[in-house]
Amino acid sequence: MRKRGIVSIVILTIITCGIYMFVAMYQIYSDVNYAARETDTALTDVLLSIVTCGLWSLYCYYKYSKKLSALGAEDNALINVLLGIFGFGLISLCIMQNSINNLIDKGMA
């Protein structure tokens, strides 16, 4: 897992008109899968999110939030799904990245 700046995710997503959000999704999902020692592919989740116009991403917000909570982070699954439903998926990704950063600071990941 890698510590990343949350502000840089937001700024790059705004500058690239949302394209960087998919890169951030891939990075976050890959980090969580690596830390959880699972073989799920983050690329499949990102592509399915694009193809389904964001519906799959709601499931991914839940799934990866639960994986983070199993690693020792706070359980934000419901908050992340609700933010995704109301169109604030970027904030959900920022919350997940913050959880990753906190796990790295605690030495749990």
Backbone as a printed PyTorch tensor [residue, N CA C, xyz], in Angstrom:
tensor([[[  0.8430,  -1.1710,   0.0000],
         [  0.0000,   0.0000,   0.0000],
         [  0.8820,   1.2260,   0.0000]],

        [[  0.3570,   2.2650,  -0.5900],
         [  1.1120,   3.4900,  -0.7370],
         [  0.3320,   4.6730,  -0.1990]],

        [[  1.0220,   5.5410,   0.4830],
         [  0.4040,   6.7460,   1.0100],
         [  0.3210,   7.7830,  -0.1110]],

        [[ -0.8840,   8.3000,  -0.3380],
         [ -1.1030,   9.2930,  -1.3960],
         [ -1.8160,  10.5010,  -0.8130]],

        [[ -1.6000,  11.6400,  -1.4530],
         [ -2.2520,  12.8650,  -1.0180],
         [ -3.6880,  12.9390,  -1.5010]],

        [[ -4.5810,  13.2390,  -0.5910],
         [ -5.9920,  13.3310,  -0.9290],
         [ -6.2650,  14.5780,  -1.7610]],

        [[ -5.6050,  15.6610,  -1.4340],
         [ -5.8010,  16.9060,  -2.1860],
         [ -5.3660,  16.7290,  -3.6340]],

        [[ -4.2910,  15.9900,  -3.8470],
         [ -3.8270,  15.7780,  -5.2280],
         [ -4.8340,  14.9500,  -6.0260]],

        [[ -5.5100,  14.0090,  -5.3870],
         [ -6.5410,  13.2350,  -6.0750],
         [ -7.6730,  14.1570,  -6.5290]],

        [[ -8.0970,  15.0420,  -5.6440],
         [ -9.1950,  15.9520,  -5.9710],
         [ -8.7850,  16.9240,  -7.0720]],

        [[ -7.6070,  17.5220,  -6.9500],
         [ -7.1600,  18.5110,  -7.9380],
         [ -6.9620,  17.8650,  -9.3040]],

        [[ -6.3130,  16.7100,  -9.3450],
         [ -6.0980,  16.0420, -10.6330],
         [ -7.4050,  15.5820, -11.2680]],

        [[ -8.3740,  15.1920, -10.4470],
         [ -9.6730,  14.8090, -10.9960],
         [-10.3810,  16.0160, -11.6060]],

        [[-10.2770,  17.1640, -10.9540],
         [-10.8960,  18.3820, -11.4880],
         [-10.1900,  18.8270, -12.7650]],

        [[ -8.8750,  18.8100, -12.7640],
         [ -8.1140,  19.2660, -13.9320],
         [ -8.3810,  18.3750, -15.1440]],

        [[ -8.4930,  17.0670, -14.9330],
         [ -8.6930,  16.1360, -16.0580],
         [-10.1650,  15.8550, -16.3340]],

        [[-11.0510,  16.6470, -15.7800],
         [-12.5030,  16.4990, -15.9920],
         [-13.0050,  15.1080, -15.5990]],

        [[-12.4790,  14.5530, -14.5490],
         [-12.9620,  13.2920, -14.0100],
         [-12.2150,  12.0500, -14.4480]],

        [[-11.3240,  12.1770, -15.4080],
         [-10.6200,  10.9900, -15.9080],
         [ -9.6800,  10.4170, -14.8470]],

        [[ -9.0340,  11.2940, -14.0740],
         [ -8.0940,  10.8080, -13.0600],
         [ -8.8070,  10.0160, -11.9610]],

        [[-10.0990,  10.2090, -11.8250],
         [-10.8410,   9.4650, -10.8000],
         [-10.7420,   7.9650, -11.0540]],

        [[-10.7370,   7.5600, -12.3220],
         [-10.6130,   6.1370, -12.6370],
         [ -9.2150,   5.6220, -12.3050]],

        [[ -8.2090,   6.4530, -12.4890],
         [ -6.8440,   6.0730, -12.1050],
         [ -6.7630,   5.9160, -10.5910]],

        [[ -7.3680,   6.8630,  -9.8690],
         [ -7.3700,   6.7910,  -8.4100],
         [ -8.1200,   5.5550,  -7.9260]],

        [[ -9.2320,   5.2400,  -8.5910],
         [ -9.9790,   4.0290,  -8.2280],
         [ -9.0860,   2.8030,  -8.3740]],

        [[ -8.3990,   2.7090,  -9.4920],
         [ -7.5250,   1.5630,  -9.7290],
         [ -6.4250,   1.4800,  -8.6670]],

        [[ -5.8040,   2.6060,  -8.3520],
         [ -4.7220,   2.6060,  -7.3660],
         [ -5.2270,   2.2010,  -5.9840]],

        [[ -6.3480,   2.7550,  -5.5800],
         [ -6.8920,   2.4530,  -4.2550],
         [ -7.3330,   0.9940,  -4.1770]],

        [[ -8.0580,   0.5270,  -5.1920],
         [ -8.5250,  -0.8540,  -5.1780],
         [ -7.3540,  -1.8360,  -5.2130]],

        [[ -6.3160,  -1.5160,  -5.9820],
         [ -5.1350,  -2.3860,  -6.0330],
         [ -4.4370,  -2.4390,  -4.6830]],

        [[ -4.3110,  -1.2870,  -4.0330],
         [ -3.6690,  -1.2480,  -2.7170],
         [ -4.4380,  -2.0740,  -1.6960]],

        [[ -5.7490,  -1.9530,  -1.7000],
         [ -6.5660,  -2.6950,  -0.7370],
         [ -6.4740,  -4.1910,  -1.0100]],

        [[ -6.5370,  -4.5810,  -2.2730],
         [ -6.4150,  -6.0030,  -2.6060],
         [ -5.0520,  -6.5490,  -2.2020]],

        [[ -4.0050,  -5.7590,  -2.4080],
         [ -2.6580,  -6.1990,  -2.0370],
         [ -2.5520,  -6.3730,  -0.5230]],

        [[ -3.0760,  -5.4130,   0.2270],
         [ -2.9930,  -5.4920,   1.6910],
         [ -3.8410,  -6.6340,   2.2390]],

        [[ -4.9740,  -6.8960,   1.5880],
         [ -5.8540,  -7.9770,   2.0440],
         [ -5.4060,  -9.3350,   1.5170]],

        [[ -4.3540,  -9.3360,   0.7040],
         [ -3.8150, -10.5560,   0.1070],
         [ -4.8820, -11.3130,  -0.6840]],

        [[ -5.6040, -10.5570,  -1.4860],
         [ -6.6420, -11.1430,  -2.3240],
         [ -6.2660, -10.9890,  -3.7810]],

        [[ -6.8210, -11.8440,  -4.6010],
         [ -6.4590, -11.8450,  -6.0180],
         [ -7.4850, -11.1360,  -6.8930]],

        [[ -8.4100, -10.4010,  -6.2890],
         [ -9.3670,  -9.6380,  -7.0920],
         [ -8.6010,  -8.6490,  -7.9650]],

        [[ -9.0990,  -8.4180,  -9.1550],
         [ -8.4300,  -7.4690, -10.0420],
         [ -9.1370,  -6.1320,  -9.9940]],

        [[ -8.3770,  -5.1080,  -9.7050],
         [ -8.9240,  -3.7570,  -9.6300],
         [ -9.3300,  -3.2600, -11.0150]],

        [[ -8.6280,  -3.7010, -12.0370],
         [ -8.9330,  -3.2570, -13.3900],
         [-10.3370,  -3.6930, -13.8060]],

        [[-10.7270,  -4.9000, -13.4370],
         [-12.0690,  -5.3750, -13.7510],
         [-13.1250,  -4.5080, -13.0820]],

        [[-12.8890,  -4.1510, -11.8220],
         [-13.8480,  -3.3110, -11.1100],
         [-13.9540,  -1.9230, -11.7370]],

        [[-12.8390,  -1.3560, -12.1550],
         [-12.8610,  -0.0390, -12.7830],
         [-13.5840,  -0.0980, -14.1280]],

        [[-13.2720,  -1.1110, -14.9330],
         [-13.9320,  -1.2370, -16.2370],
         [-15.4310,  -1.4790, -16.0910]],

        [[-15.8280,  -2.3050, -15.1420],
         [-17.2550,  -2.5290, -14.9140],
         [-17.9410,  -1.2630, -14.4120]],

        [[-17.2350,  -0.4590, -13.6430],
         [-17.7960,   0.8140, -13.2000],
         [-18.0490,   1.7450, -14.3800]],

        [[-17.1410,   1.7350, -15.3410],
         [-17.3110,   2.5760, -16.5310],
         [-18.4570,   2.0630, -17.3930]],

        [[-18.4830,   0.7540, -17.6310],
         [-19.4920,   0.1570, -18.5150],
         [-20.9010,   0.3000, -17.9390]],

        [[-21.0430,   0.1810, -16.6410],
         [-22.3660,   0.2580, -16.0120],
         [-22.7330,   1.6790, -15.6040]],

        [[-21.9930,   2.6530, -16.0870],
         [-22.2620,   4.0730, -15.7960],
         [-22.2610,   4.3670, -14.2950]],

        [[-21.4070,   3.7040, -13.5740],
         [-21.2310,   3.9930, -12.1580],
         [-21.9720,   3.0970, -11.1960]],

        [[-22.8640,   2.2500, -11.6680],
         [-23.6000,   1.3880, -10.7440],
         [-22.6850,   0.3750, -10.0620]],

        [[-21.7340,  -0.1720, -10.8010],
         [-20.8090,  -1.1400, -10.2100],
         [-19.9170,  -0.4710,  -9.1600]],

        [[-19.6630,   0.8030,  -9.3500],
         [-18.7990,   1.4940,  -8.3890],
         [-19.4580,   1.5650,  -7.0140]],

        [[-20.7890,   1.6010,  -6.9570],
         [-21.4650,   1.5870,  -5.6540],
         [-21.1550,   0.2930,  -4.9080]],

        [[-21.1760,  -0.8150,  -5.6190],
         [-20.8090,  -2.0990,  -5.0140],
         [-19.3350,  -2.0930,  -4.5910]],

        [[-18.4930,  -1.4960,  -5.4340],
         [-17.0600,  -1.4520,  -5.1150],
         [-16.7880,  -0.5960,  -3.8850]],

        [[-17.5090,   0.5140,  -3.7380],
         [-17.3390,   1.3400,  -2.5470],
         [-17.6390,   0.5280,  -1.3030]],

        [[-18.6860,  -0.2780,  -1.3650],
         [-19.0400,  -1.1280,  -0.2330],
         [-17.9900,  -2.2090,  -0.0060]],

        [[-17.6440,  -2.9140,  -1.0880],
         [-16.7190,  -4.0490,  -0.9870],
         [-15.3540,  -3.6250,  -0.4500]],

        [[-14.8000,  -2.5720,  -1.0080],
         [-13.4600,  -2.1620,  -0.5890],
         [-13.4650,  -1.4750,   0.7730]],

        [[-14.5580,  -0.8330,   1.1430],
         [-14.6630,  -0.2750,   2.4940],
         [-14.6900,  -1.3840,   3.5320]],

        [[-15.3960,  -2.4710,   3.2010],
         [-15.4310,  -3.6180,   4.1160],
         [-14.0540,  -4.2880,   4.2200]],

        [[-13.3320,  -4.3600,   3.0980],
         [-11.9800,  -4.9240,   3.1410],
         [-11.0730,  -4.0600,   4.0080]],

        [[-11.2150,  -2.7410,   3.8850],
         [-10.4040,  -1.8430,   4.7170],
         [-10.7570,  -1.9930,   6.1860]],

        [[-12.0360,  -2.1680,   6.4850],
         [-12.4130,  -2.3270,   7.8830],
         [-11.8860,  -3.6440,   8.4380]],

        [[-11.7890,  -4.6730,   7.6000],
         [-11.2030,  -5.9430,   8.0410],
         [ -9.7060,  -5.8050,   8.3020]],

        [[ -9.0790,  -4.8320,   7.6530],
         [ -7.6560,  -4.5820,   7.8780],
         [ -7.3960,  -3.7310,   9.1200]],

        [[ -8.4570,  -3.1620,   9.6890],
         [ -8.2960,  -2.3780,  10.9130],
         [ -8.7150,  -0.9300,  10.7910]],

        [[ -9.2270,  -0.5290,   9.6550],
         [ -9.6920,   0.8440,   9.4800],
         [-11.1310,   0.9670,   9.9690]],

        [[-11.5870,   2.1850,  10.0600],
         [-12.9670,   2.4420,  10.4610],
         [-13.9120,   1.9830,   9.3420]],

        [[-15.0670,   1.4560,   9.7190],
         [-16.0260,   0.9530,   8.7270],
         [-16.8550,   2.1230,   8.1750]],

        [[-16.5360,   2.5230,   6.9440],
         [-17.2310,   3.6240,   6.2850],
         [-18.0450,   3.1450,   5.0950]],

        [[-18.4350,   1.8920,   5.0760],
         [-19.1010,   1.3220,   3.9020],
         [-20.4140,   2.0390,   3.5970]],

        [[-21.2490,   2.2400,   4.5850],
         [-22.5410,   2.8730,   4.3570],
         [-22.3710,   4.3200,   3.9090]],

        [[-21.4650,   5.0300,   4.5240],
         [-21.2130,   6.4220,   4.1450],
         [-20.7270,   6.4920,   2.7030]],

        [[-19.8070,   5.6140,   2.3360],
         [-19.2650,   5.6340,   0.9780],
         [-20.3220,   5.2990,  -0.0680]],

        [[-21.1810,   4.3450,   0.2220],
         [-22.2390,   3.9940,  -0.7240],
         [-23.2320,   5.1500,  -0.8620]],

        [[-23.6180,   5.7510,   0.2540],
         [-24.5470,   6.8860,   0.1920],
         [-23.9420,   8.0660,  -0.5680]],

        [[-22.6710,   8.3360,  -0.3520],
         [-22.0170,   9.4010,  -1.1110],
         [-22.0070,   9.0730,  -2.5970]],

        [[-21.7640,   7.8170,  -2.9280],
         [-21.7840,   7.4040,  -4.3280],
         [-23.1560,   7.5400,  -4.9550]],

        [[-24.1920,   7.2020,  -4.2050],
         [-25.5610,   7.3140,  -4.7180],
         [-25.9020,   8.7660,  -5.0360]],

        [[-25.4600,   9.6810,  -4.1820],
         [-25.7680,  11.0930,  -4.3810],
         [-24.7660,  11.8160,  -5.2620]],

        [[-23.8670,  11.0680,  -5.9210],
         [-22.9680,  11.6700,  -6.8970],
         [-21.6520,  12.1780,  -6.3540]],

        [[-21.3010,  11.7890,  -5.1560],
         [-20.0490,  12.2310,  -4.5610],
         [-19.0680,  11.0690,  -4.4110]],

        [[-18.8900,  10.3050,  -5.4930],
         [-17.9920,   9.1600,  -5.4730],
         [-16.5500,   9.5430,  -5.2180]],

        [[-16.1770,  10.7350,  -5.6470],
         [-14.8120,  11.2040,  -5.4070],
         [-14.5360,  11.3230,  -3.9140]],

        [[-15.5170,  11.7680,  -3.1720],
         [-15.3440,  11.8720,  -1.7200],
         [-15.2100,  10.4770,  -1.1020]],

        [[-15.9380,   9.5130,  -1.6400],
         [-15.8000,   8.1300,  -1.1620],
         [-14.3860,   7.6210,  -1.3710]],

        [[-13.8220,   7.9070,  -2.5510],
         [-12.4390,   7.4970,  -2.8100],
         [-11.4690,   8.1970,  -1.8700]],

        [[-11.7330,   9.4620,  -1.5750],
         [-10.8640,  10.2010,  -0.6490],
         [-10.9430,   9.6190,   0.7600]],

        [[-12.1420,   9.1970,   1.1690],
         [-12.2910,   8.5670,   2.4830],
         [-11.5150,   7.2500,   2.5290]],

        [[-11.6000,   6.4720,   1.4440],
         [-10.8500,   5.2080,   1.4100],
         [ -9.3450,   5.4620,   1.4160]],

        [[ -8.8850,   6.4730,   0.6690],
         [ -7.4520,   6.7800,   0.6650],
         [ -7.0070,   7.2670,   2.0360]],

        [[ -7.8590,   8.0200,   2.7210],
         [ -7.5370,   8.4620,   4.0730],
         [ -7.4180,   7.2660,   5.0150]],

        [[ -8.2830,   6.2770,   4.8480],
         [ -8.1900,   5.0650,   5.6690],
         [ -6.8910,   4.3220,   5.3920]],

        [[ -6.4950,   4.2660,   4.1290],
         [ -5.2210,   3.6280,   3.7750],
         [ -4.0640,   4.3810,   4.4080]],

        [[ -4.0920,   5.7180,   4.3180],
         [ -3.0200,   6.5320,   4.9060],
         [ -2.9530,   6.3260,   6.4170]],

        [[ -4.1230,   6.2390,   7.0710],
         [ -4.1400,   6.0210,   8.5220],
         [ -3.5990,   4.6450,   8.8900]],

        [[ -3.9270,   3.6270,   8.0870],
         [ -3.3800,   2.2900,   8.3550],
         [ -1.8660,   2.2770,   8.2030]],

        [[ -1.3560,   2.9930,   7.2180],
         [  0.0980,   3.0620,   7.0210],
         [  0.7510,   3.7730,   8.2000]],

        [[  0.1300,   4.8640,   8.6730],
         [  0.6700,   5.5890,   9.8320],
         [  0.6940,   4.7300,  11.0910]],

        [[ -0.3310,   3.8880,  11.2520],
         [ -0.3800,   3.0100,  12.4130],
         [  0.5410,   1.8110,  12.2910]],

        [[  1.0510,   1.5820,  11.0690],
         [  1.9160,   0.4380,  10.8480],
         [  1.1750,  -0.8600,  10.6680]],

        [[ -0.1090,  -0.7750,  10.3630],
         [ -0.9240,  -1.9800,  10.2000],
         [ -0.8840,  -2.4970,   8.7750]],

        [[ -0.3770,  -1.7060,   7.8510],
         [ -0.3640,  -2.1530,   6.4550],
         [  1.0360,  -2.0640,   5.8880]]])
